Amino acid sequence: SEALAHELLCQQEGPSCEYYLVLAQTHLLKKDFSKAEECLREAIQIDYLNPNVWGQKGHLCYLSGNLSEAKECYERTISFVTDASEIHFVYLRLGSIYLKEKELKEIAEAEDALSEANALNNNNAEVWAYLALVCMQGGRQLEAEQSYKYAIKLELKNEELLQEIHEVQRMVGFGNPSF
């Protein structure tokens, strides 16, 4: 990515928004949140309306545990455009944030976001897992069980999420077809 960053740098006068985005992504992968945040601040100054910048900032906030700010960034990403490069993750994480807040209005929002994520990629086990949670909370047994089956079939790797699903299944008394 050094070469790519260098190439992006040489294309224009001074660093571009893309340059800072690539850099921010690199820092995010290294879990260097403060450097990632600096890069994103630069990117936002260059191109405030770039949905990918807000998507990245949302990921940064999400990963550092600041869910309310992540939610704002993700909502902004979605309002700016529908083809942001990471829109699938944006919908997935937004759905998971809405779910954690557990208000009824938010659960409907969560389902919308997750359905969007699912339409973009229906082979993502986490999306199905979150949809299973939404359906259980909405008392929709058949859909909950179908979503759960897909999550398992697609080999859900997220242990925490799996445990949460099993707890909710025990609470509501349905959602796992193998009970």
C-alpha positions in Angstrom: 0.0 0.0 0.0 3.1 2.3 0.3 3.4 2.2 -3.5 -0.3 2.9 -3.9 -0.2 5.8 -1.5 2.9 7.2 -3.3 1.1 6.9 -6.7 -2.0 8.7 -5.3 0.3 11.4 -3.9 2.0 12.0 -7.2 -1.2 12.3 -9.2 -2.1 15.7 -7.9 -0.9 18.8 -6.2 -0.6 17.7 -2.6 -2.2 14.7 -1.0 -5.7 13.8 -2.2 -8.7 12.6 -0.2 -8.0 9.1 -1.6 -4.5 9.2 -0.3 -5.6 10.0 3.3 -8.3 7.3 3.0 -5.8 4.6 2.0 -3.5 5.8 4.8 -6.4 5.8 7.4 -7.3 2.2 6.3 -3.7 1.1 6.8 -3.7 2.6 10.3 -7.0 1.0 11.1 -5.7 -2.4 10.2 -2.8 -1.9 12.5 -5.3 -0.8 15.2 -3.5 2.6 15.4 -6.7 4.5 16.0 -5.3 8.0 16.7 -3.2 8.0 13.4 -6.3 6.8 11.5 -8.3 9.6 13.0 -5.7 12.2 12.0 -5.8 10.9 8.4 -9.6 11.0 8.3 -9.7 14.5 9.7 -7.5 15.6 6.7 -9.7 13.6 4.3 -12.9 15.3 5.7 -11.4 18.7 5.2 -10.6 17.9 1.5 -13.9 16.3 0.6 -16.6 16.6 3.2 -19.2 14.9 1.0 -17.2 11.8 0.3 -19.3 8.8 1.7 -16.2 6.6 1.9 -14.6 9.0 4.3 -17.6 8.8 6.6 -17.8 5.1 6.2 -14.2 4.8 7.4 -14.8 7.2 10.2 -17.8 5.1 11.2 -15.6 2.0 11.3 -13.0 3.8 13.4 -15.6 4.9 15.9 -17.2 1.4 15.8 -13.9 -0.4 16.5 -12.9 2.0 19.3 -16.3 1.4 20.9 -17.9 4.8 20.3 -21.2 3.4 18.9 -23.2 6.6 19.0 -20.7 8.5 16.9 -20.3 5.4 14.6 -24.1 5.5 14.1 -24.0 9.2 13.0 -21.1 8.5 10.6 -22.8 5.5 9.1 -26.1 7.3 8.7 -24.3 10.2 7.0 -22.5 7.7 4.7 -25.9 6.3 3.6 -27.5 9.7 3.2 -24.6 10.8 0.9 -24.7 7.9 -1.5 -25.7 4.3 -2.0 -22.6 3.0 -3.7 -20.0 3.7 -1.1 -17.3 1.0 -1.4 -18.0 -0.5 2.0 -21.7 0.1 2.1 -22.3 -3.6 3.0 -20.3 -3.3 6.2 -21.9 0.1 6.9 -25.4 -1.5 6.8 -24.2 -4.5 8.8 -22.7 -2.4 11.6 -25.5 0.1 11.6 -27.9 -2.8 12.0 -25.9 -4.2 14.9 -25.8 -0.7 16.6 -29.6 -0.3 16.2 -30.0 -3.8 17.7 -27.9 -3.0 20.7 -30.0 0.0 21.5 -33.1 -2.3 21.6 -35.7 0.3 21.1 -38.6 -0.8 18.9 -38.2 2.0 16.4 -34.5 1.1 16.2 -35.4 -2.6 15.6 -37.3 -1.7 12.5 -34.4 0.5 11.4 -32.0 -2.4 12.2 -34.0 -4.7 10.0 -34.0 -2.2 7.1 -30.2 -1.8 7.4 -29.7 -5.5 7.6 -32.0 -6.3 4.7 -30.0 -3.8 2.6 -26.8 -5.5 3.7 -28.3 -8.9 2.8 -29.4 -7.6 -0.7 -25.8 -6.6 -1.3 -24.3 -9.9 -0.1 -26.5 -12.7 1.1 -23.5 -14.9 1.9 -22.5 -13.1 5.0 -23.1 -15.2 8.1 -23.2 -12.1 10.4 -26.0 -10.5 8.5 -28.1 -13.6 8.8 -27.2 -13.8 12.5 -28.3 -10.3 13.2 -31.5 -10.9 11.2 -32.2 -13.9 13.4 -31.9 -11.7 16.4 -34.3 -9.1 14.9 -36.8 -11.7 14.0 -36.7 -13.3 17.5 -37.2 -9.9 19.1 -40.1 -9.3 16.8 -41.6 -12.7 17.7 -41.3 -14.1 14.1 -40.4 -17.7 14.7 -40.2 -19.1 11.1 -38.0 -16.2 9.8 -35.8 -16.3 13.0 -35.2 -20.1 12.4 -34.5 -19.6 8.7 -32.0 -16.8 9.3 -30.3 -18.8 12.1 -30.0 -21.8 9.7 -28.3 -19.6 7.1 -25.9 -18.1 9.7 -24.9 -21.6 10.8 -24.7 -22.9 7.2 -22.4 -20.0 6.3 -20.2 -20.9 9.3 -20.7 -17.9 11.5 -17.3 -17.2 13.1 -18.3 -14.6 15.6 -18.5 -16.5 18.9 -19.9 -13.6 20.9 -22.8 -13.1 18.4 -23.5 -16.9 18.5 -23.7 -16.9 22.3 -26.0 -13.9 22.2 -28.3 -15.7 19.7 -28.4 -18.8 21.9 -29.3 -16.7 25.0 -32.1 -15.0 23.1 -33.3 -18.3 21.8 -33.5 -19.6 25.3 -35.3 -16.5 26.5 -38.0 -16.5 23.8 -38.2 -20.3 23.5 -37.8 -20.5 19.7 -35.4 -19.6 17.0 -33.3 -22.8 16.8 -34.9 -25.5 14.6 -32.7 -28.2 16.3 -34.3 -27.6 19.8 
